[in-house]
Amino acid sequence: MKLYFLAGACSLATHICLIEAGIAHEAIAVDRQKRTADGQDFLTISAKGYVPALVLDSGEVLTETAALLPYVGELNPGAKLIPVPGTLGHFRVVEWTAYINSEIHKSFTPLFRPGSSEEMKAAARELVLRRLVLVESTLADRPYLTGSDFTVADAYLYVTLSWSGRAGVDISGLPRIVEFLSRCSTRPSVQAARKDEGLPA
């Protein structure tokens, strides 16, 4: 299994979960010119041209974080990254993954897009913080989004929150989120994935 990633991008969530689940894989970096670390044109691997892309042992390619995370979570039920399919708990994790994908991740986009005006960036920062209010309240009585277990949704949330500093999003007024970010940062899987991607600890 091969994971194609851009260092620190949303693909980091899948990277974390592969390690968390103990799934053997090769992590291959992709640069912004769509070249892979092993010299391939990334567009020949995924026509979408963006990460993550997971090449399965069968040779099939699976893309999109919202699809990859539940897929990886189900590969090793013992890791408790996602509850059993068909249960309400399973759909709660999918629900949070969808919210992070469509509301939090998407809201960060203008902050990294070349050409975004300062007005656009200010509006994006405000929107990110509004989207995080729900997360802050949810974490009031639990360490992770759906309870006591770290799930694929938490990995995704961690990654988006890790962008806050360089995106200029001040999360200091959200103490439970700050604690969540710190809690996730100490997980061996997070530290290992960051090291693999050449990111600071």
C-alpha positions in Angstrom: 0.0 0.0 0.0 1.3 3.4 -0.9 0.2 6.8 0.5 1.0 9.9 -1.6 1.2 13.0 0.5 2.1 16.7 0.6 3.9 17.4 3.9 1.6 18.8 6.5 -1.5 18.8 4.2 -4.7 17.0 4.8 -3.0 13.8 3.7 -1.3 13.9 7.1 -4.5 12.6 8.7 -4.5 9.4 6.6 -0.8 9.1 7.3 -1.5 9.3 11.1 -4.3 6.7 10.8 -2.2 4.2 8.8 0.4 4.3 11.6 -2.2 4.3 14.4 -3.8 1.2 12.8 -0.5 -0.6 12.2 -1.0 -0.9 8.5 2.1 -1.5 6.5 2.5 1.2 3.9 5.0 3.3 1.9 4.7 7.1 2.3 5.7 9.0 -0.9 6.0 12.7 -0.9 4.4 14.8 -3.8 5.6 18.3 -4.5 3.6 21.3 -5.7 4.8 20.7 -9.2 3.0 17.3 -9.1 6.2 15.3 -9.0 6.6 12.4 -6.6 9.7 11.8 -4.5 10.4 8.6 -6.6 10.3 10.7 -9.9 6.8 10.1 -11.2 4.2 12.4 -12.6 1.6 12.4 -9.8 -1.2 13.0 -12.4 -0.5 9.5 -13.8 -1.4 8.2 -10.3 -4.4 10.4 -9.6 -6.0 12.5 -12.3 -7.3 14.8 -9.6 -3.8 16.0 -9.0 -4.1 16.5 -5.3 -3.3 14.5 -2.2 -4.1 12.2 -0.5 -4.0 9.2 -2.8 -3.8 5.7 -1.5 -2.7 3.0 -3.9 -4.1 -0.3 -2.6 -2.3 -3.6 -2.8 -4.6 -4.5 -5.7 -3.3 -1.5 -7.6 -6.6 0.5 -7.3 -6.3 4.1 -6.3 -8.5 5.6 -3.6 -8.7 9.3 -3.1 -10.5 12.0 -0.9 -9.8 12.3 2.8 -13.4 11.7 3.7 -13.3 8.3 2.0 -9.8 7.3 3.0 -10.2 7.9 6.7 -13.1 5.5 7.2 -11.5 3.0 4.9 -8.2 3.0 6.9 -10.1 2.9 10.1 -12.0 -0.3 9.1 -8.8 -2.1 8.1 -8.0 -2.8 11.8 -11.0 -2.8 14.0 -8.8 -3.4 17.1 -7.3 0.0 16.8 -10.8 1.5 17.5 -10.3 4.3 14.9 -14.0 3.9 13.8 -16.8 1.8 15.3 -18.3 -1.2 13.5 -20.0 -0.2 10.2 -23.7 0.1 10.5 -23.7 1.3 14.0 -24.7 4.8 15.1 -21.2 5.2 16.5 -19.8 4.6 13.0 -22.0 7.2 11.5 -21.1 9.7 14.3 -17.4 9.4 13.2 -18.4 9.8 9.6 -20.6 12.8 10.5 -17.6 14.5 12.2 -15.3 13.6 9.3 -17.8 15.2 6.9 -18.1 18.4 9.0 -14.3 18.8 9.3 -14.0 18.3 5.5 -16.8 20.6 4.4 -16.8 23.3 7.0 -13.4 23.5 8.8 -10.9 22.3 6.1 -12.7 24.2 3.4 -12.8 27.4 5.5 -9.0 27.4 5.7 -8.6 27.3 1.9 -8.4 31.1 1.3 -5.7 31.4 3.9 -3.4 29.3 1.7 -4.5 30.3 -1.8 -2.1 32.6 -3.6 -3.8 35.9 -4.4 -6.2 35.9 -1.5 -6.7 39.5 -0.4 -6.3 40.5 3.3 -10.0 41.0 3.4 -10.6 37.5 2.2 -8.2 36.1 4.7 -9.7 38.0 7.6 -13.2 36.7 6.6 -11.8 33.1 6.4 -10.2 33.4 9.8 -13.5 34.5 11.3 -15.3 31.7 9.6 -12.9 29.1 10.8 -13.4 30.3 14.4 -17.1 30.2 14.0 -16.9 26.6 12.8 -14.7 25.7 15.7 -17.3 26.8 18.3 -19.2 23.6 17.9 -16.0 21.6 18.4 -15.2 23.5 21.5 -18.6 22.8 23.1 -18.4 19.1 22.0 -15.1 18.7 23.8 -16.6 20.0 27.1 -17.2 16.5 28.5 -14.9 14.2 26.4 -11.3 14.0 25.3 -12.1 13.3 21.7 -14.9 14.2 19.3 -17.1 11.1 19.9 -15.9 10.0 23.3 -12.9 8.4 24.9 -11.4 6.8 21.7 -9.2 8.7 19.3 -10.8 8.2 15.9 -10.1 9.0 12.3 -12.2 12.2 12.7 -9.9 13.3 15.5 -6.8 12.8 13.3 -8.4 15.0 10.7 -9.4 17.6 13.2 -5.8 17.6 14.6 -4.4 18.2 11.2 -6.7 21.2 10.4 -6.0 22.7 13.8 -2.2 22.3 13.2 -2.6 24.8 10.4 -3.8 27.5 12.7 -0.4 29.1 13.5 0.8 29.6 10.0 -2.7 30.6 8.8 -2.9 33.3 11.5 -6.0 31.7 13.2 -5.9 32.5 16.9 -7.4 29.5 18.8 -6.2 30.7 22.2 -9.7 31.6 23.1 -10.8 28.0 22.7 -9.1 26.3 25.6 -10.6 22.8 25.0 -9.4 22.9 21.5 -6.0 24.0 22.6 -5.9 21.0 25.0 -7.1 18.7 22.3 -4.3 19.8 20.0 -1.8 19.3 22.7 -3.2 15.9 23.6 -3.1 14.7 20.0 0.4 16.0 19.5 1.8 13.6 22.1 0.4 10.5 20.3 3.2 8.3 18.9 1.4 8.0 15.6 1.2 11.7 15.2 4.8 12.2 16.1 5.9 9.4 13.7 3.8 10.7 10.8 5.2 14.2 11.3 8.7 12.9 11.4 8.1 10.9 8.2 6.9 14.1 6.5 9.8 16.1 7.7 7.7 18.3 9.9 8.8 19.7 13.3 7.8 17.7 16.3 
